[in-house]
C-alpha cells in the first residue's frame, strides 16, 4: 500500500507544500483529516488520551505511533517505550522528533519482546479491520503481554453514521476507508469501530477482563484489557 499517510505526516513536519489529507469512505462524502492532529503536544491532547497515558505502567508498546506524539510524552515521563508504525515515512519523522526506540513493523507479525502496557490510541484497535480480525489481533497481543500486563485502547459505536439503517451484510463498525493526498490514493482498507457491548463479549472469549476507564460525550470510550 502506498505510504500516503506517512507522506502527509512527513510533509507537514518538514513544512513542505501544504495539501489536504482526505479520507474517502462508502457511507458519505470524503472527510478531511487534519494532519496536525498527529503532532499534538500534551496541552492539546483530549482528556481520553490523557487518561490513557496516565494509566500506562512499566515498559510500553505504542502501536500505530504515527508522528510519535504519545511516545514522546511517555518518554518525557520516564517510560521505556517502543513506538511502532508500519509507515517508513512516519518512522523517519519520529526519529527526527526524538523518539528513542522505534520499530517499523506490522503488529500482526511482530515478536521478540513482551510489554507491561500495549497502547493503541486514536482508535488504534481499528487496524483489526473486521470483527474476525479483532479476534486475531487479540490473540497476537496476548503473546506480547508480560505477566500482569494490560492493553489500553479507545473506540466508539458508529451506528449513528447509518441513521437507523444499519447494514445487514456485515457488522456496522466495519468501515472501508481510503487515504488521498496530493493526487495519490491508497488501496481501500478495512477499519474497525467496536461498540462496548460487542467488545465485551469478544474479549471474554479470548480470556480478557475489561474495564472502561473513560467515556466522553461523543460516545468514544477508553478501555483496559487484562488477562483473567
Order of alpha helices (4+ residues) and beta strands (2+ residues): alpha-beta-beta-alpha-beta-alpha-beta-alpha-beta-beta-alpha-beta-beta-beta-beta-alpha-beta-beta
